[in-house]
Amino acid sequence: MDLCYDIVTETKKKHPHIKRIFVRAEYPYIDESYKEYLLERYEDTYFPKSVLGAGKASYVKRNCEMIDNSRYCIVYYKEDYTPKSRKSGTKIALTYAEKKKKNIIRFP
């Protein structure tokens, strides 16, 4: 996550209209101190309604929310690193972004 954050932060220097938004997959309600902590690095934070009650799928739902509300997607994905025992959340997100015809910046 830090790699993508760093890329967006660097890009924001040239394009200050870009907003870094921390979309939470946990903690639908947060106190002011945690919100202030997040807002030190991000312009905003929120918890999507679609994530509430999603259980193990909360991160997949959160990723879809971010993809749906973004023009560009930065993805770090290595095919040979895909877990064997479960589906890769990154692969699910990448496939979803491709299906939505998003502009994808892929690493490595």
N, CA, C and O atoms as CSV, one atom per row, in Angstrom:
chain,resi,resn,atom,element,x,y,z
A,1,MET,N,N,0.820,-1.183,0.000
A,1,MET,CA,C,0.000,0.000,0.000
A,1,MET,C,C,0.866,1.250,0.000
A,1,MET,O,O,0.496,2.242,-0.628
A,2,ASP,N,N,1.996,1.237,0.677
A,2,ASP,CA,C,2.845,2.415,0.708
A,2,ASP,C,C,3.370,2.792,-0.663
A,2,ASP,O,O,3.508,3.976,-0.972
A,3,LEU,N,N,3.664,1.794,-1.494
A,3,LEU,CA,C,4.152,2.068,-2.843
A,3,LEU,C,C,3.113,2.879,-3.618
A,3,LEU,O,O,3.445,3.900,-4.220
A,4,CYS,N,N,1.873,2.432,-3.603
A,4,CYS,CA,C,0.813,3.141,-4.329
A,4,CYS,C,C,0.578,4.527,-3.728
A,4,CYS,O,O,0.399,5.502,-4.458
A,5,TYR,N,N,0.579,4.610,-2.403
A,5,TYR,CA,C,0.414,5.913,-1.730
A,5,TYR,C,C,1.524,6.872,-2.167
A,5,TYR,O,O,1.260,8.033,-2.478
A,6,ASP,N,N,2.761,6.382,-2.189
A,6,ASP,CA,C,3.887,7.223,-2.584
A,6,ASP,C,C,3.751,7.695,-4.031
A,6,ASP,O,O,4.060,8.846,-4.343
A,7,ILE,N,N,3.294,6.817,-4.905
A,7,ILE,CA,C,3.116,7.192,-6.311
A,7,ILE,C,C,2.044,8.264,-6.445
A,7,ILE,O,O,2.229,9.244,-7.166
A,8,VAL,N,N,0.928,8.080,-5.754
A,8,VAL,CA,C,-0.152,9.079,-5.812
A,8,VAL,C,C,0.317,10.405,-5.214
A,8,VAL,O,O,0.030,11.468,-5.765
A,9,THR,N,N,1.028,10.350,-4.104
A,9,THR,CA,C,1.528,11.569,-3.460
A,9,THR,C,C,2.486,12.316,-4.378
A,9,THR,O,O,2.421,13.541,-4.481
A,10,GLU,N,N,3.368,11.591,-5.040
A,10,GLU,CA,C,4.296,12.215,-5.976
A,10,GLU,C,C,3.541,12.815,-7.165
A,10,GLU,O,O,3.852,13.923,-7.603
A,11,THR,N,N,2.570,12.099,-7.676
A,11,THR,CA,C,1.761,12.578,-8.801
A,11,THR,C,C,0.953,13.811,-8.399
A,11,THR,O,O,0.734,14.708,-9.213
A,12,LYS,N,N,0.520,13.849,-7.160
A,12,LYS,CA,C,-0.264,14.981,-6.636
A,12,LYS,C,C,0.534,16.287,-6.676
A,12,LYS,O,O,-0.052,17.366,-6.772
A,13,LYS,N,N,1.848,16.198,-6.606
A,13,LYS,CA,C,2.677,17.406,-6.681
A,13,LYS,C,C,2.501,18.108,-8.024
A,13,LYS,O,O,2.508,19.337,-8.099
A,14,LYS,N,N,2.342,17.311,-9.089
A,14,LYS,CA,C,2.149,17.869,-10.432
A,14,LYS,C,C,0.680,18.147,-10.727
A,14,LYS,O,O,0.351,19.001,-11.551
A,15,HIS,N,N,-0.196,17.417,-10.047
A,15,HIS,CA,C,-1.644,17.528,-10.284
A,15,HIS,C,C,-2.349,17.691,-8.930
A,15,HIS,O,O,-2.919,16.732,-8.409
A,16,PRO,N,N,-2.311,18.901,-8.362
A,16,PRO,CA,C,-2.808,19.095,-6.989
A,16,PRO,C,C,-4.304,18.833,-6.801
A,16,PRO,O,O,-4.770,18.758,-5.665
A,17,HIS,N,N,-5.049,18.694,-7.869
A,17,HIS,CA,C,-6.482,18.405,-7.751
A,17,HIS,C,C,-6.754,16.961,-7.305
A,17,HIS,O,O,-7.865,16.637,-6.883
A,18,ILE,N,N,-5.735,16.096,-7.402
A,18,ILE,CA,C,-5.884,14.697,-6.992
A,18,ILE,C,C,-6.145,14.648,-5.489
A,18,ILE,O,O,-5.525,15.375,-4.713
A,19,LYS,N,N,-7.068,13.781,-5.094
A,19,LYS,CA,C,-7.363,13.603,-3.677
A,19,LYS,C,C,-7.023,12.180,-3.257
A,19,LYS,O,O,-7.373,11.212,-3.931
A,20,ARG,N,N,-6.336,12.077,-2.132
A,20,ARG,CA,C,-6.046,10.776,-1.529
A,20,ARG,C,C,-7.120,10.537,-0.476
A,20,ARG,O,O,-7.211,11.266,0.512
A,21,ILE,N,N,-7.919,9.521,-0.695
A,21,ILE,CA,C,-9.038,9.229,0.205
A,21,ILE,C,C,-8.842,7.834,0.777
A,21,ILE,O,O,-8.676,6.864,0.037
A,22,PHE,N,N,-8.864,7.743,2.096
A,22,PHE,CA,C,-8.707,6.465,2.777
A,22,PHE,C,C,-10.089,5.840,2.929
A,22,PHE,O,O,-10.886,6.264,3.765
A,23,VAL,N,N,-10.359,4.832,2.114
A,23,VAL,CA,C,-11.645,4.139,2.161
A,23,VAL,C,C,-11.480,2.968,3.129
A,23,VAL,O,O,-10.707,2.042,2.883
A,24,ARG,N,N,-12.218,3.030,4.223
A,24,ARG,CA,C,-12.053,2.036,5.283
A,24,ARG,C,C,-12.842,0.770,4.982
A,24,ARG,O,O,-13.998,0.826,4.562
A,25,ALA,N,N,-12.192,-0.385,5.206
A,25,ALA,CA,C,-12.869,-1.684,5.104
A,25,ALA,C,C,-13.254,-2.173,6.489
A,25,ALA,O,O,-13.967,-3.166,6.630
A,26,GLU,N,N,-12.782,-1.476,7.501
A,26,GLU,CA,C,-13.085,-1.773,8.899
A,26,GLU,C,C,-13.475,-0.461,9.576
A,26,GLU,O,O,-13.234,0.623,9.045
A,27,TYR,N,N,-14.066,-0.577,10.728
A,27,TYR,CA,C,-14.415,0.583,11.554
A,27,TYR,C,C,-15.392,1.540,10.866
A,27,TYR,O,O,-15.000,2.611,10.404
A,28,PRO,N,N,-16.651,1.149,10.801
A,28,PRO,CA,C,-17.634,2.049,10.189
A,28,PRO,C,C,-17.746,3.383,10.920
A,28,PRO,O,O,-18.067,4.408,10.318
A,29,TYR,N,N,-17.479,3.360,12.208
A,29,TYR,CA,C,-17.538,4.588,13.009
A,29,TYR,C,C,-16.187,4.774,13.681
A,29,TYR,O,O,-15.671,3.857,14.321
A,30,ILE,N,N,-15.621,5.954,13.535
A,30,ILE,CA,C,-14.318,6.232,14.136
A,30,ILE,C,C,-14.407,7.490,14.988
A,30,ILE,O,O,-15.240,8.364,14.748
A,31,ASP,N,N,-13.545,7.563,15.974
A,31,ASP,CA,C,-13.541,8.765,16.815
A,31,ASP,C,C,-12.692,9.849,16.152
A,31,ASP,O,O,-11.992,9.597,15.171
A,32,GLU,N,N,-12.770,11.050,16.704
A,32,GLU,CA,C,-12.080,12.201,16.118
A,32,GLU,C,C,-10.565,12.028,16.074
A,32,GLU,O,O,-9.921,12.467,15.121
A,33,SER,N,N,-9.992,11.395,17.089
A,33,SER,CA,C,-8.531,11.259,17.107
A,33,SER,C,C,-8.046,10.357,15.965
A,33,SER,O,O,-7.019,10.641,15.348
A,34,TYR,N,N,-8.775,9.275,15.682
A,34,TYR,CA,C,-8.381,8.403,14.575
A,34,TYR,C,C,-8.600,9.114,13.246
A,34,TYR,O,O,-7.785,8.996,12.331
A,35,LYS,N,N,-9.693,9.848,13.141
A,35,LYS,CA,C,-9.953,10.603,11.912
A,35,LYS,C,C,-8.842,11.632,11.679
A,35,LYS,O,O,-8.345,11.766,10.561
A,36,GLU,N,N,-8.458,12.351,12.723
A,36,GLU,CA,C,-7.377,13.333,12.595
A,36,GLU,C,C,-6.077,12.665,12.159
A,36,GLU,O,O,-5.333,13.200,11.337
A,37,TYR,N,N,-5.818,11.487,12.723
A,37,TYR,CA,C,-4.626,10.722,12.348
A,37,TYR,C,C,-4.646,10.397,10.852
A,37,TYR,O,O,-3.644,10.596,10.165
A,38,LEU,N,N,-5.770,9.903,10.345
A,38,LEU,CA,C,-5.882,9.574,8.918
A,38,LEU,C,C,-5.751,10.813,8.044
A,38,LEU,O,O,-5.145,10.764,6.974
A,39,LEU,N,N,-6.314,11.911,8.499
A,39,LEU,CA,C,-6.302,13.133,7.697
A,39,LEU,C,C,-4.940,13.820,7.678
A,39,LEU,O,O,-4.763,14.820,6.981
A,40,GLU,N,N,-3.984,13.299,8.430
A,40,GLU,CA,C,-2.614,13.791,8.308
A,40,GLU,C,C,-2.005,13.356,6.980
A,40,GLU,O,O,-1.114,14.023,6.454
A,41,ARG,N,N,-2.488,12.235,6.439
A,41,ARG,CA,C,-1.945,11.695,5.182
A,41,ARG,C,C,-2.931,11.733,4.024
A,41,ARG,O,O,-2.527,11.683,2.862
A,42,TYR,N,N,-4.219,11.819,4.331
A,42,TYR,CA,C,-5.262,11.747,3.307
A,42,TYR,C,C,-6.140,12.988,3.369
A,42,TYR,O,O,-6.226,13.654,4.401
A,43,GLU,N,N,-6.788,13.288,2.252
A,43,GLU,CA,C,-7.690,14.438,2.217
A,43,GLU,C,C,-9.060,14.102,2.807
A,43,GLU,O,O,-9.789,14.998,3.234
A,44,ASP,N,N,-9.408,12.827,2.830
A,44,ASP,CA,C,-10.703,12.431,3.389
A,44,ASP,C,C,-10.677,10.940,3.720
A,44,ASP,O,O,-9.768,10.217,3.312
A,45,THR,N,N,-11.685,10.494,4.463
A,45,THR,CA,C,-11.864,9.088,4.777
A,45,THR,C,C,-13.356,8.802,4.909
A,45,THR,O,O,-14.129,9.654,5.346
A,46,TYR,N,N,-13.741,7.614,4.530
A,46,TYR,CA,C,-15.127,7.200,4.749
A,46,TYR,C,C,-15.230,5.683,4.735
A,46,TYR,O,O,-14.312,4.983,4.305
A,47,PHE,N,N,-16.359,5.195,5.211
A,47,PHE,CA,C,-16.662,3.768,5.249
A,47,PHE,C,C,-17.867,3.541,4.344
A,47,PHE,O,O,-18.947,4.058,4.632
A,48,PRO,N,N,-17.713,2.774,3.245
A,48,PRO,CA,C,-18.823,2.570,2.314
A,48,PRO,C,C,-19.925,1.694,2.917
A,48,PRO,O,O,-19.640,0.724,3.618
A,49,LYS,N,N,-21.157,2.037,2.644
A,49,LYS,CA,C,-22.295,1.238,3.118
A,49,LYS,C,C,-22.236,-0.192,2.599
A,49,LYS,O,O,-22.670,-1.117,3.287
A,50,SER,N,N,-21.709,-0.383,1.402
A,50,SER,CA,C,-21.650,-1.725,0.805
A,50,SER,C,C,-20.740,-2.669,1.585
A,50,SER,O,O,-20.851,-3.886,1.435
A,51,VAL,N,N,-19.861,-2.148,2.397
A,51,VAL,CA,C,-18.918,-2.962,3.164
A,51,VAL,C,C,-19.543,-3.471,4.457
A,51,VAL,O,O,-19.140,-4.508,4.983
A,52,LEU,N,N,-20.516,-2.745,4.957
A,52,LEU,CA,C,-21.154,-3.102,6.226
A,52,LEU,C,C,-21.755,-4.504,6.136
A,52,LEU,O,O,-22.590,-4.775,5.273
A,53,GLY,N,N,-21.328,-5.380,7.022
A,53,GLY,CA,C,-21.836,-6.747,7.052
A,53,GLY,C,C,-21.267,-7.665,5.979
A,53,GLY,O,O,-21.774,-8.771,5.788
A,54,ALA,N,N,-20.230,-7.234,5.280
A,54,ALA,CA,C,-19.673,-8.033,4.186
A,54,ALA,C,C,-18.746,-9.149,4.676
A,54,ALA,O,O,-18.382,-10.033,3.901
A,55,GLY,N,N,-18.367,-9.115,5.939
A,55,GLY,CA,C,-17.514,-10.169,6.485
A,55,GLY,C,C,-16.180,-10.268,5.772
A,55,GLY,O,O,-15.493,-9.265,5.581
A,56,LYS,N,N,-15.811,-11.492,5.374
A,56,LYS,CA,C,-14.523,-11.724,4.713
A,56,LYS,C,C,-14.407,-10.979,3.382
A,56,LYS,O,O,-13.301,-10.722,2.906
A,57,ALA,N,N,-15.522,-10.640,2.798
A,57,ALA,CA,C,-15.518,-9.938,1.509
A,57,ALA,C,C,-15.384,-8.424,1.665
A,57,ALA,O,O,-15.457,-7.697,0.675
A,58,SER,N,N,-15.190,-7.941,2.884
A,58,SER,CA,C,-15.162,-6.488,3.113
A,58,SER,C,C,-14.074,-5.790,2.303
A,58,SER,O,O,-14.293,-4.691,1.793
A,59,TYR,N,N,-12.906,-6.415,2.179
A,59,TYR,CA,C,-11.825,-5.768,1.424
A,59,TYR,C,C,-12.098,-5.789,-0.079
A,59,TYR,O,O,-11.732,-4.852,-0.788
A,60,VAL,N,N,-12.727,-6.834,-0.560
A,60,VAL,CA,C,-13.111,-6.892,-1.972
A,60,VAL,C,C,-14.145,-5.805,-2.263
A,60,VAL,O,O,-14.037,-5.089,-3.259
A,61,LYS,N,N,-15.140,-5.687,-1.394
A,61,LYS,CA,C,-16.176,-4.647,-1.569
A,61,LYS,C,C,-15.550,-3.257,-1.504
A,61,LYS,O,O,-15.886,-2.376,-2.295
A,62,ARG,N,N,-14.627,-3.070,-0.540
A,62,ARG,CA,C,-13.952,-1.780,-0.413
A,62,ARG,C,C,-13.164,-1.469,-1.676
A,62,ARG,O,O,-13.217,-0.345,-2.174
A,63,ASN,N,N,-12.432,-2.451,-2.204
A,63,ASN,CA,C,-11.656,-2.233,-3.424
A,63,ASN,C,C,-12.549,-1.870,-4.600
A,63,ASN,O,O,-12.210,-0.986,-5.387
A,64,CYS,N,N,-13.682,-2.539,-4.727
A,64,CYS,CA,C,-14.631,-2.217,-5.811
A,64,CYS,C,C,-15.137,-0.786,-5.664
A,64,CYS,O,O,-15.279,-0.069,-6.655
A,65,GLU,N,N,-15.405,-0.375,-4.440
A,65,GLU,CA,C,-15.838,1.007,-4.169
A,65,GLU,C,C,-14.769,1.993,-4.644
A,65,GLU,O,O,-15.086,2.992,-5.291
A,66,MET,N,N,-13.522,1.717,-4.327
A,66,MET,CA,C,-12.439,2.619,-4.737
A,66,MET,C,C,-12.307,2.646,-6.256
A,66,MET,O,O,-12.123,3.710,-6.846
A,67,ILE,N,N,-12.398,1.502,-6.877
A,67,ILE,CA,C,-12.286,1.421,-8.342
A,67,ILE,C,C,-13.441,2.171,-9.002
A,67,ILE,O,O,-13.233,2.933,-9.947
A,68,ASP,N,N,-14.645,1.955,-8.507
A,68,ASP,CA,C,-15.815,2.617,-9.086
A,68,ASP,C,C,-15.709,4.145,-9.015
A,68,ASP,O,O,-16.245,4.848,-9.871
A,69,ASN,N,N,-15.020,4.648,-7.999
A,69,ASN,CA,C,-14.950,6.094,-7.787
A,69,ASN,C,C,-13.613,6.710,-8.181
A,69,ASN,O,O,-13.283,7.817,-7.755
A,70,SER,N,N,-12.849,5.993,-8.990
A,70,SER,CA,C,-11.548,6.483,-9.429
A,70,SER,C,C,-11.458,6.470,-10.950
A,70,SER,O,O,-12.077,5.644,-11.622
A,71,ARG,N,N,-10.686,7.388,-11.463
A,71,ARG,CA,C,-10.425,7.409,-12.890
A,71,ARG,C,C,-9.223,6.530,-13.227
A,71,ARG,O,O,-9.164,5.925,-14.297
A,72,TYR,N,N,-8.263,6.468,-12.297
A,72,TYR,CA,C,-7.054,5.669,-12.466
A,72,TYR,C,C,-6.927,4.683,-11.318
A,72,TYR,O,O,-7.369,4.953,-10.201
A,73,CYS,N,N,-6.324,3.547,-11.602
A,73,CYS,CA,C,-6.058,2.525,-10.580
A,73,CYS,C,C,-4.579,2.176,-10.634
A,73,CYS,O,O,-4.047,1.840,-11.692
A,74,ILE,N,N,-3.922,2.257,-9.489
A,74,ILE,CA,C,-2.529,1.863,-9.368
A,74,ILE,C,C,-2.509,0.508,-8.691
A,74,ILE,O,O,-3.028,0.349,-7.586
A,75,VAL,N,N,-1.906,-0.475,-9.358
A,75,VAL,CA,C,-1.947,-1.857,-8.870
A,75,VAL,C,C,-0.547,-2.447,-8.861
A,75,VAL,O,O,0.174,-2.363,-9.855
A,76,TYR,N,N,-0.162,-3.045,-7.742
A,76,TYR,CA,C,1.074,-3.817,-7.664
A,76,TYR,C,C,0.659,-5.275,-7.636
A,76,TYR,O,O,0.076,-5.750,-6.661
A,77,TYR,N,N,0.968,-5.984,-8.719
A,77,TYR,CA,C,0.524,-7.373,-8.819
A,77,TYR,C,C,1.556,-8.199,-9.570
A,77,TYR,O,O,1.974,-7.847,-10.674
A,78,LYS,N,N,1.959,-9.302,-8.951
A,78,LYS,CA,C,2.879,-10.245,-9.575
A,78,LYS,C,C,2.145,-11.571,-9.714
A,78,LYS,O,O,1.738,-12.175,-8.721
A,79,GLU,N,N,1.981,-12.013,-10.943
A,79,GLU,CA,C,1.250,-13.252,-11.234
A,79,GLU,C,C,1.846,-14.450,-10.500
A,79,GLU,O,O,1.109,-15.304,-10.007
A,80,ASP,N,N,3.161,-14.517,-10.426
A,80,ASP,CA,C,3.812,-15.662,-9.795
A,80,ASP,C,C,3.749,-15.629,-8.262
A,80,ASP,O,O,4.188,-16.575,-7.609
A,81,TYR,N,N,3.208,-14.549,-7.683
A,81,TYR,CA,C,3.094,-14.434,-6.238
A,81,TYR,C,C,1.671,-14.736,-5.745
A,81,TYR,O,O,1.389,-14.634,-4.551
A,82,THR,N,N,0.797,-15.101,-6.652
A,82,THR,CA,C,-0.597,-15.372,-6.315
A,82,THR,C,C,-0.694,-16.509,-5.301
A,82,THR,O,O,-0.074,-17.555,-5.490
A,83,PRO,N,N,-1.462,-16.321,-4.231
A,83,PRO,CA,C,-1.612,-17.389,-3.233
A,83,PRO,C,C,-2.262,-18.627,-3.833
A,83,PRO,O,O,-3.139,-18.527,-4.691
A,84,LYS,N,N,-1.829,-19.774,-3.381
A,84,LYS,CA,C,-2.376,-21.037,-3.894
A,84,LYS,C,C,-3.611,-21.472,-3.109
A,84,LYS,O,O,-4.473,-22.167,-3.647
A,85,SER,N,N,-3.702,-21.073,-1.850
A,85,SER,CA,C,-4.767,-21.559,-0.973
A,85,SER,C,C,-6.042,-20.709,-1.016
A,85,SER,O,O,-7.070,-21.103,-0.464
A,86,ARG,N,N,-5.976,-19.564,-1.659
A,86,ARG,CA,C,-7.148,-18.686,-1.716
A,86,ARG,C,C,-7.043,-17.771,-2.937
A,86,ARG,O,O,-6.008,-17.719,-3.601
A,87,LYS,N,N,-8.112,-17.066,-3.214
A,87,LYS,CA,C,-8.085,-16.110,-4.317
A,87,LYS,C,C,-7.278,-14.878,-3.902
A,87,LYS,O,O,-7.283,-14.482,-2.736
A,88,SER,N,N,-6.605,-14.296,-4.846
A,88,SER,CA,C,-5.842,-13.075,-4.604
A,88,SER,C,C,-6.788,-11.878,-4.663
A,88,SER,O,O,-7.462,-11.654,-5.669
A,89,GLY,N,N,-6.829,-11.114,-3.575
A,89,GLY,CA,C,-7.649,-9.902,-3.555
A,89,GLY,C,C,-7.185,-8.894,-4.588
A,89,GLY,O,O,-7.996,-8.193,-5.192
A,90,THR,N,N,-5.887,-8.824,-4.786
A,90,THR,CA,C,-5.341,-7.912,-5.792
A,90,THR,C,C,-5.771,-8.337,-7.189
A,90,THR,O,O,-6.132,-7.490,-8.006
A,91,LYS,N,N,-5.738,-9.632,-7.473
A,91,LYS,CA,C,-6.170,-10.133,-8.788
A,91,LYS,C,C,-7.653,-9.857,-9.001
A,91,LYS,O,O,-8.063,-9.481,-10.099
A,92,ILE,N,N,-8.458,-10.041,-7.961
A,92,ILE,CA,C,-9.893,-9.740,-8.057
A,92,ILE,C,C,-10.090,-8.267,-8.393
A,92,ILE,O,O,-10.894,-7.924,-9.259
A,93,ALA,N,N,-9.348,-7.393,-7.701
A,93,ALA,CA,C,-9.464,-5.949,-7.948
A,93,ALA,C,C,-8.998,-5.590,-9.356
A,93,ALA,O,O,-9.638,-4.792,-10.040
A,94,LEU,N,N,-7.887,-6.177,-9.786
A,94,LEU,CA,C,-7.359,-5.905,-11.125
A,94,LEU,C,C,-8.354,-6.331,-12.200
A,94,LEU,O,O,-8.601,-5.583,-13.147
A,95,THR,N,N,-8.917,-7.509,-12.062
A,95,THR,CA,C,-9.919,-8.006,-13.019
A,95,THR,C,C,-11.137,-7.093,-13.046
A,95,THR,O,O,-11.676,-6.797,-14.112
A,96,TYR,N,N,-11.567,-6.648,-11.869
A,96,TYR,CA,C,-12.719,-5.741,-11.774
A,96,TYR,C,C,-12.411,-4.409,-12.473
A,96,TYR,O,O,-13.245,-3.889,-13.214
A,97,ALA,N,N,-11.221,-3.864,-12.239
A,97,ALA,CA,C,-10.835,-2.596,-12.869
A,97,ALA,C,C,-10.764,-2.735,-14.389
A,97,ALA,O,O,-11.166,-1.829,-15.120
A,98,GLU,N,N,-10.258,-3.860,-14.856
A,98,GLU,CA,C,-10.207,-4.106,-16.303
A,98,GLU,C,C,-11.617,-4.190,-16.875
A,98,GLU,O,O,-11.900,-3.630,-17.934
A,99,LYS,N,N,-12.497,-4.890,-16.170
A,99,LYS,CA,C,-13.895,-5.017,-16.616
A,99,LYS,C,C,-14.584,-3.650,-16.679
A,99,LYS,O,O,-15.418,-3.404,-17.551
A,100,LYS,N,N,-14.228,-2.776,-15.752
A,100,LYS,CA,C,-14.801,-1.424,-15.714
A,100,LYS,C,C,-14.088,-0.454,-16.653
A,100,LYS,O,O,-14.429,0.727,-16.725
A,101,LYS,N,N,-13.076,-0.981,-17.380
A,101,LYS,CA,C,-12.318,-0.197,-18.358
A,101,LYS,C,C,-11.651,1.036,-17.736
A,101,LYS,O,O,-11.672,2.127,-18.306
A,102,LYS,N,N,-11.061,0.836,-16.559
A,102,LYS,CA,C,-10.355,1.909,-15.868
A,102,LYS,C,C,-8.945,2.049,-16.435
A,102,LYS,O,O,-8.407,1.101,-17.008
A,103,ASN,N,N,-8.353,3.216,-16.280
A,103,ASN,CA,C,-6.956,3.434,-16.629
A,103,ASN,C,C,-6.120,2.802,-15.524
A,103,ASN,O,O,-6.189,3.231,-14.372
A,104,ILE,N,N,-5.333,1.790,-15.864
A,104,ILE,CA,C,-4.604,1.019,-14.868
A,104,ILE,C,C,-3.106,1.265,-15.022
A,104,ILE,O,O,-2.539,1.126,-16.105
A,105,ILE,N,N,-2.493,1.630,-13.914
A,105,ILE,CA,C,-1.039,1.765,-13.849
A,105,ILE,C,C,-0.588,0.554,-13.039
A,105,ILE,O,O,-0.880,0.439,-11.848
A,106,ARG,N,N,0.126,-0.341,-13.704
A,106,ARG,CA,C,0.442,-1.641,-13.087
A,106,ARG,C,C,1.941,-1.765,-12.814
A,106,ARG,O,O,2.779,-1.426,-13.650
A,107,PHE,N,N,2.244,-2.256,-11.627
A,107,PHE,CA,C,3.628,-2.529,-11.229
A,107,PHE,C,C,3.712,-3.991,-10.854
A,107,PHE,O,O,2.663,-4.527,-10.495
A,108,PRO,N,N,4.781,-4.679,-10.889
A,108,PRO,CA,C,6.055,-4.228,-11.425
A,108,PRO,C,C,6.055,-4.285,-12.933
A,108,PRO,O,O,7.054,-3.939,-13.564
